[in-house]
Amino acid sequence: MAVSSFQSHDLIVVSDALDIAEDATTNFYKFSSSQWKRNQYEVKTLNSLKDDEISRHAFALLNKGTRIGDGFESRTKSRDFYFICLQDHQIIKALRRDSELRLLSLLVYILTHELIHIVRFCNFFRRFDVSDKERDSEEKIVHAMTYEILENVSIPDLKYVLDLYKDHRICDMVVC
């Protein structure tokens, strides 16, 4: 069975959604542009994913790598670098399954969610490599934060997506 991947018009929506997600996340954390640049990442879509970056269940996977900076001083400094691996085929399948779901609003949610993870990892709020139990706890926290960041963002159909994820943000308020 062939898997669906984003077309050129979908990639424009990915770019728009990333702009919105970055702005919302930056505003929430009150980061300056130099602070935001410390959170290094790249967004990849299905056509550029390796086999081990493809999921049959998730809308996105977050992978971690290391990059060595340019210049004399930075050659000895390696930095964490994250890859947001969008799962086009899973996102397209969800859009076909639910006629009320829109690509822009779903991508804004997905990308904001992944950017929160990146901020939390880069700022040592949470380690990238954790147990399944800790990962489940982290997911609930990040879903709750995604809702908090996006609840007042004015995008058509975003409330619908936020409502779809309401059961994913149930967590112990002491932990959140």
Contact map, one row per residue, 1 for C-alpha under 8 A:
11100000000000000000000000000000000000000000000000000000000000000000000000000000000000000000000000000000000000000000000000000000000000000000000000000000000000000000000000000000
11110000000000000000000000000000000000000000000000000000000000000000000000000000000000000000000000000000000000000000000000000000000000000000000000000000000000000000000000000000
11111000000000000000000000000000000000000000000000000000000000000000000000000000000000001000000000000000000000000000000000000000000000000000000000000000000000000000000000000000
01111100000000000000000000000000000000000000000000000000000000000000000000000000000000011001000000000000000000000000000000000000000000000000000000000000000000000000000000000000
00111110000000000000000000000000000000000000111000000000000000000000000000000000000000011001000000000000000000000000000000000000000000000000000000000000000000000000000000000000
00011111111000000000000000000000000000000000110000000000000000000000000000000000000000011001000000000000000000000000000000000000000000000000000000000000000000000000000000000000
00001111111000000000000000000000000000000000000000000000000000000000000000000000000000000000000000000000000000000000000000000000000000000000000000000000000000000000000000000000
00000111111100000000000000000000000000000000000000000000000000000000000000000000000000000000000000000000000000000000000000000000000000000000000000000000000000000000000000000000
00000111111110000000000000000000000000000000000000000000000000000000000000000000000000000000000000000000000000000000000000000000000000000000000000000000000000000000000000000000
00000111111111000000000000000000000000000000000000000000000000000000000000000000000000000000000000000000000000000000000000000000000000000000000000000000000000000000000000000000
00000111111111100000000000000000000000000000000000000000000000000000000000000000000000000000000000000000000000000000000000000000000000000000000000000000000000000000000000000000
00000001111111110000000000000000000000000000000000000000000000000000000000000000000000000000000000000000000000000000000000000000000000000000000000000000000000000000000000000000
00000000111111111000000000000000000000000000000000000000000000000000000000000000000000000000000000000011000000000000000000000000000000000000000000000000000000000000000000000000
00000000011111111100000000000000000000000000000000000000000000000000000000000000000000000000000000000001001000000000000000000000000000000000000000000000000000000000000000000000
00000000001111111110000000000000000000000000000000000000000000000000000000000000000000000000000000000000000000000000000000000000000000000000000000000000000000000000000000000000
00000000000111111111000000000000000000000000000000000000000000000000000000000000000000000000000000000001000000000000000000000000000000000000000000000000000000000000000000000000
00000000000011111111100000000000000000000000000000000000000000000000000000000000000000000000000000000001101100100000000000000000000000000000000000000000000000000000000000000000
00000000000001111111110000000000000000000000000000000000000000000000000000000000000000000000000000000000001100110000000000000000000000000000000000000000000000000000000000000000
00000000000000111111111000000000000000000000000000000000000000000000000000000000000000000000000000000000000000000000000000000000000000000000000000000000000000000000000000000000
00000000000000011111111100000000000000000000000000000000000000000000000000000000000000000000000000000000000100000000000000000000000000000000000000000000000000000000000000000000
00000000000000001111111110000000000000000000000000000000000000000000000000000000000000000000000000000000000110110010000000000000000000000000000000000000000000000000000000000000
00000000000000000111111111000000000000000000000000000000000000000000000000000000000000000000000000000000000000010010000000000000000000000000000000000000000000000000000000000000
00000000000000000011111111100000000000000000000000000000000000000000000000000000000000000000000000000000000000000000000000000000000000000000000000000000000000000000000000000000
00000000000000000001111111110000000000000000000000000000000000000000000000000000000000000000000000000000000000010000000000000000000000000000000000001100100000000000000000000000
00000000000000000000111111111000000000000000000000000000000000000000000000000000000000000000000000000000000000010011000000000000000000000000000000001000000000000000000000000000
00000000000000000000011111111111000100000000000000000000000000000000000000000000000000000000000000000000000000000000000000000000000000000000000000000000000000000000000000000000
00000000000000000000001111111110000000000000000000000000000000000000000000000000000000000000000000000000000000000000000000000000000000000000000000000000000000000000000000000000
00000000000000000000000111111110000000000000000000000000000000000000000000000000000000000000000000000000000000000000000000000000000000000000000000001000000000000000000000000000
00000000000000000000000011111110000000000000000000000000000000000000000000000000000000000000000000000000000000000000000000000000000000000000000000000000000000000000000000000000
00000000000000000000000001111111000000000000000000000000000000000000000000000000000000000000000000000000000000000000000000000000000000000000000000000000000000000000000000000000
00000000000000000000000001111111111100000000000000000000000000000000000000000000000000000000000000000000000000000000000000000000000000000000000000000000000000000000000000000000
00000000000000000000000001000111111100000000000000000000000000000000000000000000000000000000000000000000000000000000000000000000000000000000000000000000000000000000000000000000
00000000000000000000000000000011111110000000000000000000000000000000000000000000000000000000000000000000000000000000000000000000000000000000000000000000000000000000000000000000
00000000000000000000000000000011111111000000000000000000000000000000000000000000000000000000000000000000000000000000000000000000000000000000000000000000000000000000000000000000
00000000000000000000000000000011111111100000000000000000000000000000000000000000000000000000000000000000000000000000000000000000000000000000000000000000000000000000000000000000
00000000000000000000000001000011111111100000000000000000000000000000000000000000000000000000000000000000000000000000000000000000000000000000000000000000000000000000000000000000
00000000000000000000000000000000111111110000000000000000000000000000000000000000000000000000000000000000000000000000000000000000000000000000000000000000000000000000000000000000
00000000000000000000000000000000011111110000000000000000000000000000000000000000000000000000000000000000000000000000000001000000000000000000000000000000000000000000000000000000
00000000000000000000000000000000001111111000000000000000000000000000000000000000100000000000000000000000000000000000011001000000000000000000000000000000000000000000000000000000
00000000000000000000000000000000000011111100000000000000000000000000000000000001110000000000000000000000000000000000000000000000000000000000000000000000000000000000000000000000
00000000000000000000000000000000000000111110000000000000000000000000000000000000111100000000000000000000000000000000000000000000000000000000000000000000000000000000000000000000
00000000000000000000000000000000000000011111000000000000000000000000000000000000011100000000000000000000000000000000000000000000000000000000000000000000000000000000000000000000
00000000000000000000000000000000000000001111100000000000000000000000000000000000001111000000000000000000000000000000000000000000000000000000000000000000000000000000000000000000
00000000000000000000000000000000000000000111110110000000000000000000000000000000001111000000000000000000000000000000000000000000000000000000000000000000000000000000000000000000
00001100000000000000000000000000000000000011111110000000000000000000000000000000000011110000000000000000000000000000000000000000000000000000000000000000000000000000000000000000
00001100000000000000000000000000000000000001111110000100000000000000000000000000000011111000000000000000000000000000000000000000000000000000000000000000000000000000000000000000
00001000000000000000000000000000000000000000111110000000000000000000000000000000000000000000000000000000000000000000000000000000000000000000000000000000000000000000000000000000
00000000000000000000000000000000000000000001111111000000000000000000000000000000000000000000000000000000000000000000000000000000000000000000000000000000000000000000000000000000
00000000000000000000000000000000000000000001111111111100000000000000000000000000000010000000000000000000000000000000000000000000000000000000000000000000000000000000000000000000
00000000000000000000000000000000000000000000000111111100000000000000000000000000000000000000000000000000000000000000000000000000000000000000000000000000000000000000000000000000
00000000000000000000000000000000000000000000000011111100000000000000000000000000000000000000000000000000000000000000000000000000000000000000000000000000000000000000000000000000
00000000000000000000000000000000000000000000000011111110000000000000000000000000000000000000000000000000000000000000000000000000000000000000000000000000000000000000000000000000
00000000000000000000000000000000000000000000000011111110000010100000000000000000000010000000000000000000000000000000000000000000000000000000000000000000000000000000000000000000
00000000000000000000000000000000000000000000010011111111000010000000000000000000000010100000000000000000000000000000000000000000000000000000000000000000000000000000000000000000
00000000000000000000000000000000000000000000000000011111111110000000000000000000000000100000000000000000000000000000000000000000000000000000000000000000000000000000000000000000
00000000000000000000000000000000000000000000000000000111110000000000000000000000000000000100000000000000000000000000000000000000000000000000000000000000000000000000000000000000
00000000000000000000000000000000000000000000000000000011111000000000000000000000000000000100000000000000000000000000000000000000000000000000000000000000000000000000000000000000
00000000000000000000000000000000000000000000000000000011111110000000000000000000000000100100000000000000000000000000000000000000000000000000000000000000000000000000000000000000
00000000000000000000000000000000000000000000000000000010111110000000000000000000000001110110000000000000000001000000000000000000000000000000000000000000000000000000000000000000
00000000000000000000000000000000000000000000000000000010011111000000000000000000000111100000000000000000000001000100000000000000000000000000000000000000000000000000000000000000
00000000000000000000000000000000000000000000000000001110011111100000000000000000001111100000000000000000000000000000000000000000000000000000000000000000000000000000000000000000
00000000000000000000000000000000000000000000000000000000000111110000000000000000011110000000000000000000000000000100000000000000000000000000000000000000000000000000000000000000
00000000000000000000000000000000000000000000000000001000000011111000000000000000011110000000000000000000000000000000000000000000000000000000000000000000000000000000000000000000
00000000000000000000000000000000000000000000000000000000000001111100000000000001111000000000000000000000000000000000000000000001000000000000000000000000000000000000000000000000
00000000000000000000000000000000000000000000000000000000000000111110000000000001111000000000000000000000000000000000000000000000000000000000000000000000000000000000000000000000
00000000000000000000000000000000000000000000000000000000000000011111000000000111100000000000000000000000000000000000000000000000000000000000000000000000000000000000000000000000
00000000000000000000000000000000000000000000000000000000000000001111100000000111100000000000000000000000000000000000000000000000000000000000000000000000000000000000000000000000
00000000000000000000000000000000000000000000000000000000000000000111110001111110000000000000000000000000000000000000000000000000000000000000000000000000000000000000000000000000
00000000000000000000000000000000000000000000000000000000000000000011111001101110000000000000000000000000000000000000000000000000000000000000000000000000000000000000000000000000
00000000000000000000000000000000000000000000000000000000000000000001111101100000000000000000000000000000000000000000000000000000000000000000000000000000000000000000000000000000
00000000000000000000000000000000000000000000000000000000000000000000111111100000000000000000000000000000000000000000000000000000000000000000000000000000000000000000000000000000
00000000000000000000000000000000000000000000000000000000000000000000011111100000000000000000000000000000000000000000000000000000000000000000000000000000000000000000000000000000
00000000000000000000000000000000000000000000000000000000000000000000001111111000000000000000000000000000000000000000000000000000000000000000000000000000000000000000000000000000
00000000000000000000000000000000000000000000000000000000000000000001111111111100000000000000000000000000000000000000000000000000000000000000000000000000000000000000000000000000
00000000000000000000000000000000000000000000000000000000000000000001111111111100000000000000000000000000000000000000000000000000000000000000000000000000000000000000000000000000
00000000000000000000000000000000000000000000000000000000000000000001000011111100000000000000000000000000000000000000000000000000000000000000000000000000000000000000000000000000
00000000000000000000000000000000000000000000000000000000000000000001100011111110000000000000000000000000000000000000000000000000000000000000000000000000000000000000000000000000
00000000000000000000000000000000000000000000000000000000000000000111100001111111000000000000000000000000000000000000000000000000000000000000000000000000000000000000000000000000
00000000000000000000000000000000000000000000000000000000000000000111100000001111100000000000000000000000000000000000000000000000000000000000000000000000000000000000000000000000
00000000000000000000000000000000000000010000000000000000000000011110000000000111110000000000000000000000000000000000000001000000000000000000000000000000000000000000000000000000
00000000000000000000000000000000000000111000000000000000000000011110000000000011111000000000000000000000000000000000000000000000000000000000000000000000000000000000000000000000
00000000000000000000000000000000000000011100000000000000000001111000000000000001111100000000000000000000000000000000010000000000000000000000000000000000000000000000000000000000
00000000000000000000000000000000000000001111000000000000000011111000000000000000111110000000000000000000000000000000000000000000000000000000000000000000000000000000000000000000
00000000000000000000000000000000000000001111000000000000000111100000000000000000011111000000000000000000000000100100000000000000000000000000000000000000000000000000000000000000
00000000000000000000000000000000000000000011110010001100000111100000000000000000001111100000000000000000000000000000000000000000000000000000000000000000000000000000000000000000
00000000000000000000000000000000000000000011110000000000001110000000000000000000000111110000000000000000000000000000000000000000000000000000000000000000000000000000000000000000
00000000000000000000000000000000000000000000110000000110011110000000000000000000000011111110000000000000000000000000000000000000000000000000000000000000000000000000000000000000
00011100000000000000000000000000000000000000110000000000001000000000000000000000000001111111000000000000000000000000000000000000000000000000000000000000000000000000000000000000
00111100000000000000000000000000000000000000010000000000000000000000000000000000000000111111100000000000000000000000000000000000000000000000000000000000000000000000000000000000
00000000000000000000000000000000000000000000000000000001111000000000000000000000000000111111110000000000000000000000000000000000000000000000000000000000000000000000000000000000
00000000000000000000000000000000000000000000000000000000001000000000000000000000000000111111111000000010000000000000000000000000000000000000000000000000000000000000000000000000
00011100000000000000000000000000000000000000000000000000000000000000000000000000000000011111111100000000000000000000000000000000000000000000000000000000000000000000000000000000
00000000000000000000000000000000000000000000000000000000000000000000000000000000000000001111111110000000000000000000000000000000000000000000000000000000000000000000000000000000
00000000000000000000000000000000000000000000000000000000000000000000000000000000000000000111111111001000000000000000000000000000000000000000000000000000000000000000000000000000
00000000000000000000000000000000000000000000000000000000000000000000000000000000000000000011111111111110000000000000000000000000000000000000000000000000000000000000000000000000
00000000000000000000000000000000000000000000000000000000000000000000000000000000000000000001111111100000000000000000000000000000000000000000000000000000000000000000000000000000
00000000000000000000000000000000000000000000000000000000000000000000000000000000000000000000111111100000000000000000000000000000000000000000000000000000000000000000000000000000
00000000000000000000000000000000000000000000000000000000000000000000000000000000000000000000011111111000000000000000000000000000000000000000000000000000000000000000000000000000
00000000000000000000000000000000000000000000000000000000000000000000000000000000000000000000001111111100000000000000000000000000000000000000000000000000000000000000000000000000
00000000000000000000000000000000000000000000000000000000000000000000000000000000000000000000001001111100000000000000000000000000000000000000000000000000000010010000000000000000
00000000000000000000000000000000000000000000000000000000000000000000000000000000000000000000011001111110110000000000000000000000000000000000000000000000000010011000000000000000
00000000000000000000000000000000000000000000000000000000000000000000000000000000000000000000001000111111110000000000000000000000000000000000000000000000000010000000000000000000
00000000000010000000000000000000000000000000000000000000000000000000000000000000000000000010001000001111111000000000000000000000000000000000000000000000000000000000000000000000
00000000000011011000000000000000000000000000000000000000000000000000000000000000000000000000000000000111111100000000000000000000000000000000000000000000000000000000000000000000
00000000000000001000000000000000000000000000000000000000000000000000000000000000000000000000000000001111111110000000000000000000000000000000000000000000001111001000000000000000
00000000000000000000000000000000000000000000000000000000000000000000000000000000000000000000000000001111111111000000000000000000000000000000000000000000000001001000000000000000
00000000000001001100000000000000000000000000000000000000000000000000000000000000000000000000000000000011111111100000000000000000000000000000000000000000000000000000000000000000
00000000000000001101100000000000000000000000000000000000000000000000000000000000000000000000000000000001111111110000000000000000000000000000000000000000000000000000000000000000
00000000000000000000100000000000000000000000000000000000000000000000000000000000000000000000000000000000111111111000000000000000000000000000000001000100000001001100000000000000
00000000000000000000000000000000000000000000000000000000001100000000000000000000000000000000000000000000011111111100000000000000000000000000000000000000000000000000000000000000
00000000000000001100100000000000000000000000000000000000000000000000000000000000000100000000000000000000001111111110000000000000000000000000000000000000000000000000000000000000
00000000000000000100110110000000000000000000000000000000000000000000000000000000000000000000000000000000000111111111000000000000000000000000000001000000000000000000000000000000
00000000000000000000000000000000000000000000000000000000000000000000000000000000000000000000000000000000000011111111100000000000000000000000011001000000000000000000000000000000
00000000000000000000000000000000000000000000000000000000000101000000000000000000000100000000000000000000000001111111110000000000000000000000000000000000000000000000000000000000
00000000000000000000110010000000000000000000000000000000000000000000000000000000000000000000000000000000000000111111111000000000000000000000000000000000000000000000000000000000
00000000000000000000000010000000000000000000000000000000000000000000000000000000000000000000000000000000000000011111111100000000000000000000010011000000000000000000000000000000
00000000000000000000000000000000000000000000000000000000000000000000000000000000000000000000000000000000000000001111111110000000000000000000010000000000000000000000000000000000
00000000000000000000000000000000000000100000000000000000000000000000000000000000010000000000000000000000000000000111111111000000000000000000000000000000000000000000000000000000
00000000000000000000000000000000000000100000000000000000000000000000000000000000000000000000000000000000000000000011111111100000000000000000000000000000000000000000000000000000
00000000000000000000000000000000000000000000000000000000000000000000000000000000000000000000000000000000000000000001111111111100000000000000000000000000000000000000000000000000
00000000000000000000000000000000000000000000000000000000000000000000000000000000000000000000000000000000000000000000111111111111000000000000000000000000000000000000000000000000
00000000000000000000000000000000000001100000000000000000000000000000000000000001000000000000000000000000000000000000011111111000000000000000000000000000000000000000000000000000
00000000000000000000000000000000000000000000000000000000000000000000000000000000000000000000000000000000000000000000001111111100000000000000000000000000000000000000000000000000
00000000000000000000000000000000000000000000000000000000000000000000000000000000000000000000000000000000000000000000000111111110000000000000000000000000000000000000000000000000
00000000000000000000000000000000000000000000000000000000000000000000000000000000000000000000000000000000000000000000000111111110000000000000000000000000000000000000000000000000
00000000000000000000000000000000000000000000000000000000000000000000000000000000000000000000000000000000000000000000000110111111000000000100000000000000000000000000000000000000
00000000000000000000000000000000000000000000000000000000000000000000000000000000000000000000000000000000000000000000000010011111110000000000000000000000000000000000000000000000
00000000000000000000000000000000000000000000000000000000000000010000000000000000000000000000000000000000000000000000000010000111110000000000000000000000000000000000000000000000
00000000000000000000000000000000000000000000000000000000000000000000000000000000000000000000000000000000000000000000000000000011111000000000000000000000000000000000000000000000
00000000000000000000000000000000000000000000000000000000000000000000000000000000000000000000000000000000000000000000000000000011111101100000000000000000000000000000000000000000
00000000000000000000000000000000000000000000000000000000000000000000000000000000000000000000000000000000000000000000000000000000111111100000000000000000000000000000000000000000
00000000000000000000000000000000000000000000000000000000000000000000000000000000000000000000000000000000000000000000000000000000011111110000000000000000000000000000000000000000
00000000000000000000000000000000000000000000000000000000000000000000000000000000000000000000000000000000000000000000000000000000001111111000000000000000000000000000000000000000
00000000000000000000000000000000000000000000000000000000000000000000000000000000000000000000000000000000000000000000000000000000011111111100000000000000000000000000000000000000
00000000000000000000000000000000000000000000000000000000000000000000000000000000000000000000000000000000000000000000000000000000011111111110000000000000000000000000000000000000
00000000000000000000000000000000000000000000000000000000000000000000000000000000000000000000000000000000000000000000000000000000000111111111000000000000000000000000000000000000
00000000000000000000000000000000000000000000000000000000000000000000000000000000000000000000000000000000000000000000000000000000000011111111100000000000000000000000000000100000
00000000000000000000000000000000000000000000000000000000000000000000000000000000000000000000000000000000000000000000000000000100000001111111110000000000000000000000000000000000
00000000000000000000000000000000000000000000000000000000000000000000000000000000000000000000000000000000000000000000000000000000000000111111111000000000000000000000000110000000
00000000000000000000000000000000000000000000000000000000000000000000000000000000000000000000000000000000000000000000000000000000000000011111111100000000000000000000000111100000
00000000000000000000000000000000000000000000000000000000000000000000000000000000000000000000000000000000000000000000000000000000000000001111111110000000000000000000000010100011
00000000000000000000000000000000000000000000000000000000000000000000000000000000000000000000000000000000000000001001100000000000000000000111111111000000000000000000000010000000
00000000000000000000000000000000000000000000000000000000000000000000000000000000000000000000000000000000000000001000000000000000000000000011111111100000000000000000100110000000
00000000000000000000000000000000000000000000000000000000000000000000000000000000000000000000000000000000000000000000000000000000000000000001111111110000000000000000000111000001
00000000000000000000000000000000000000000000000000000000000000000000000000000000000000000000000000000000000000000001000000000000000000000000111111111000000000000000000000000000
00000000000000000000000000000000000000000000000000000000000000000000000000000000000000000000000000000000000010011001000000000000000000000000011111111100000000000000000000000000
00000000000000000000000000000000000000000000000000000000000000000000000000000000000000000000000000000000000000000000000000000000000000000000001111111110000000000100000000000000
00000000000000000000000000000000000000000000000000000000000000000000000000000000000000000000000000000000000000000000000000000000000000000000000111111110000000000000000000000000
00000000000000000000000110010000000000000000000000000000000000000000000000000000000000000000000000000000000000000000000000000000000000000000000011111111100000000000000000000000
00000000000000000000000100000000000000000000000000000000000000000000000000000000000000000000000000000000000010000000000000000000000000000000000001111111100000000000000000000000
00000000000000000000000000000000000000000000000000000000000000000000000000000000000000000000000000000000000000000000000000000000000000000000000000111111100000100100000000000000
00000000000000000000000000000000000000000000000000000000000000000000000000000000000000000000000000000000000000000000000000000000000000000000000000001111110000000000000000000000
00000000000000000000000100000000000000000000000000000000000000000000000000000000000000000000000000000000000000000000000000000000000000000000000000001111111001000000000000000000
00000000000000000000000000000000000000000000000000000000000000000000000000000000000000000000000000000000000000000000000000000000000000000000000000000001111101000000000000000000
00000000000000000000000000000000000000000000000000000000000000000000000000000000000000000000000000000000100000000000000000000000000000000000000000000000111111000000000000000000
00000000000000000000000000000000000000000000000000000000000000000000000000000000000000000000000000000000100000000000000000000000000000000000000000000000011111100000000000000000
00000000000000000000000000000000000000000000000000000000000000000000000000000000000000000000000000011100100000000000000000000000000000000000000000000000001111111000000000000000
00000000000000000000000000000000000000000000000000000000000000000000000000000000000000000000000000000000110010000000000000000000000000000000000000000000111111111100000000000000
00000000000000000000000000000000000000000000000000000000000000000000000000000000000000000000000000000000000000000000000000000000000000000000000000000010000111111110000000000000
00000000000000000000000000000000000000000000000000000000000000000000000000000000000000000000000000011000000000000000000000000000000000000000000000000000000011111111000000000000
00000000000000000000000000000000000000000000000000000000000000000000000000000000000000000000000000001000110010000000000000000000000000000000000000000000000011111111100000000000
00000000000000000000000000000000000000000000000000000000000000000000000000000000000000000000000000000000000010000000000000000000000000000000000000100010000001111111110000000000
00000000000000000000000000000000000000000000000000000000000000000000000000000000000000000000000000000000000000000000000000000000000000000000000000000000000000111111110000000000
00000000000000000000000000000000000000000000000000000000000000000000000000000000000000000000000000000000000000000000000000000000000000000000000000000000000000011111111000000000
00000000000000000000000000000000000000000000000000000000000000000000000000000000000000000000000000000000000000000000000000000000000000000000001000000000000000001111111110000000
00000000000000000000000000000000000000000000000000000000000000000000000000000000000000000000000000000000000000000000000000000000000000000000000000000000000000000111111111000000
00000000000000000000000000000000000000000000000000000000000000000000000000000000000000000000000000000000000000000000000000000000000000000000000000000000000000000001111111000000
00000000000000000000000000000000000000000000000000000000000000000000000000000000000000000000000000000000000000000000000000000000000000000011001100000000000000000000111111000000
00000000000000000000000000000000000000000000000000000000000000000000000000000000000000000000000000000000000000000000000000000000000000000011111100000000000000000000111111100000
00000000000000000000000000000000000000000000000000000000000000000000000000000000000000000000000000000000000000000000000000000000000000000001000100000000000000000000011111110000
00000000000000000000000000000000000000000000000000000000000000000000000000000000000000000000000000000000000000000000000000000000000000001001100000000000000000000000000011111011
00000000000000000000000000000000000000000000000000000000000000000000000000000000000000000000000000000000000000000000000000000000000000000000000000000000000000000000000001111111
00000000000000000000000000000000000000000000000000000000000000000000000000000000000000000000000000000000000000000000000000000000000000000000000000000000000000000000000000111111
00000000000000000000000000000000000000000000000000000000000000000000000000000000000000000000000000000000000000000000000000000000000000000000000000000000000000000000000000011111
00000000000000000000000000000000000000000000000000000000000000000000000000000000000000000000000000000000000000000000000000000000000000000000100000000000000000000000000000111111
00000000000000000000000000000000000000000000000000000000000000000000000000000000000000000000000000000000000000000000000000000000000000000000100100000000000000000000000000111111
